[in-house]
Each structure stands twice: as C-alpha cells, then as structure tokens.
Amino acid sequence: MSANKVQRRLRIKRSIRNKISGTPARPRLSVFRSNKAIYAQLIDDTTGKTLAAASSAKIDGVTNANISVSNQVGKEIGAKAIELGITQVVFDRSGYLYHGKVKSLAEGAREAGLKF
C-alpha cells in the first residue's frame, strides 16, 4: 500500500471522526481491517472506554478474514452489544470504503439486532 493511499484513508478517517461520536446510550462501532484480520469495537467516547470487542483473529481455524468471516465478526459484536443492552450504535468505518468486508461486518451486526 502506498503512502498516499494510507494518508488518504487517515484524512477520511479524521473527517468521519469529527462528525460522529459514541455515547453510553449509542456507542460507536469502530472497524479496523488489517491484511489478515478484521476487528470491531464498541466505544463510549465520553469516557474513552471500549465496551465490547470482536475480531476474526479469535475465531478458531481462520487465517485470513474474508467476507463470510467478516459477517461472523459482525454477528459476534452484535450479540455482545445486545447482552450489554445496547440496540443502537453509530457506525465508524474508519476511512474504509463501505464495500466488501466492512459492508459484510455491518450487515452481520444488523442481523444480530443492532440498528444504525
């Protein structure tokens, strides 16, 4: 990945974060995508605490995150949120395009019962 591509994503990420923020009633669902895994966190920005997290790295037998694994991670973070009594979140795609793995994670979270 070239430096320009990384800088572009970080610029978009800063723009998104200036507009959205998580609260205790409606935390931020943040997505991070690496070359091998995909991660999701529920974050309360007022206190700076992570309420719940899920990742493809913790799923047994998974070496690379693909679209179906991303959907499983979305369902897992959705289930953890429902256990905490959270039904609504703010989706933070972290500068990634809403496409492929990020979209699959969001759809999995919606299937689990989250609204955003």
C-alpha positions as CSV (number, residue, x, y, z in Angstrom):
1,M,0.0,0.0,0.0
2,S,1.5,3.3,-1.0
3,A,1.9,6.2,1.5
4,N,-0.6,8.3,-0.4
5,K,-3.3,5.7,-0.1
6,V,-2.7,5.4,3.7
7,Q,-2.6,9.2,4.1
8,R,-5.9,9.5,2.1
9,R,-7.6,6.9,4.4
10,L,-6.4,8.7,7.5
11,R,-7.6,12.0,6.2
12,I,-11.1,10.5,5.5
13,K,-11.0,8.9,9.0
14,R,-10.3,12.2,10.7
15,S,-13.2,13.8,8.7
16,I,-15.5,11.0,9.8
17,R,-14.4,11.2,13.5
18,N,-15.1,15.0,13.5
19,K,-18.7,14.3,12.7
20,I,-19.5,11.2,14.9
21,S,-19.0,10.4,18.5
22,G,-20.2,7.5,20.7
23,T,-22.3,8.0,23.8
24,P,-23.1,5.5,26.6
25,A,-26.6,5.0,25.1
26,R,-25.4,4.9,21.5
27,P,-21.7,3.8,21.3
28,R,-19.5,4.0,18.2
29,L,-19.0,0.7,16.3
30,S,-15.4,1.1,15.0
31,V,-14.0,-1.2,12.4
32,F,-10.3,-1.9,11.7
33,R,-9.2,-4.0,8.8
34,S,-5.7,-5.4,8.6
35,N,-4.2,-7.7,5.9
36,K,-5.1,-10.8,7.8
37,A,-7.9,-9.9,10.2
38,I,-10.9,-7.6,10.8
39,Y,-11.7,-6.1,14.2
40,A,-14.8,-4.4,15.6
41,Q,-15.1,-2.4,18.9
42,L,-18.0,-0.7,20.7
43,I,-16.6,2.5,22.1
44,D,-18.0,5.1,24.5
45,D,-16.2,8.3,23.6
46,T,-17.4,10.2,26.6
47,T,-15.3,8.0,28.9
48,G,-12.9,6.7,26.3
49,K,-13.8,3.1,27.2
50,T,-14.2,0.0,25.0
51,L,-17.4,-1.7,25.9
52,A,-17.1,-4.8,23.7
53,A,-14.8,-6.1,21.0
54,A,-14.7,-8.9,18.4
55,S,-12.2,-10.0,15.9
56,S,-11.6,-12.6,13.2
57,A,-8.3,-13.4,15.0
58,K,-10.2,-15.0,17.8
59,I,-12.2,-17.3,15.6
60,D,-10.7,-20.8,15.5
61,G,-9.4,-22.1,12.2
62,V,-9.4,-18.7,10.5
63,T,-6.2,-17.5,9.0
64,N,-7.5,-14.8,6.7
65,A,-10.6,-12.7,7.1
66,N,-12.9,-12.9,4.1
67,I,-16.4,-11.6,3.6
68,S,-18.1,-14.6,5.3
69,V,-15.7,-14.3,8.3
70,S,-16.4,-10.6,8.5
71,N,-20.1,-11.3,8.7
72,Q,-19.5,-13.7,11.6
73,V,-17.5,-10.9,13.4
74,G,-20.4,-8.5,12.9
75,K,-22.8,-11.1,14.4
76,E,-20.5,-11.6,17.3
77,I,-20.1,-7.9,18.1
78,G,-23.9,-7.5,17.7
79,A,-24.6,-10.3,20.1
80,K,-22.2,-8.8,22.7
81,A,-23.9,-5.4,22.3
82,I,-27.4,-6.9,22.8
83,E,-26.1,-8.6,26.0
84,L,-25.0,-5.2,27.3
85,G,-28.4,-3.8,26.5
86,I,-27.2,-1.7,23.5
87,T,-29.5,-1.7,20.5
88,Q,-28.4,1.4,18.6
89,V,-24.8,2.3,17.6
90,V,-23.1,4.9,15.4
91,F,-21.1,3.1,12.6
92,D,-17.5,4.2,12.1
93,R,-16.0,2.7,9.0
94,S,-12.6,4.3,9.8
95,G,-12.0,5.7,6.3
96,Y,-12.5,2.3,4.6
97,L,-15.0,2.2,1.7
98,Y,-18.4,0.8,2.7
99,H,-17.8,-2.3,0.5
100,G,-16.7,-5.9,0.8
101,K,-15.5,-6.9,4.3
102,V,-16.7,-3.6,6.0
103,K,-20.1,-3.9,4.5
104,S,-20.3,-7.6,5.4
105,L,-19.4,-6.8,9.1
106,A,-22.1,-4.1,9.2
107,E,-24.7,-6.5,7.7
108,G,-23.8,-9.1,10.3
109,A,-24.2,-6.6,13.1
110,R,-27.6,-5.6,11.7
111,E,-28.7,-9.3,11.5
112,A,-27.7,-9.7,15.2
113,G,-30.2,-6.9,16.1
114,L,-28.2,-3.6,16.1
115,K,-29.7,-0.5,14.5
116,F,-27.6,2.1,12.7
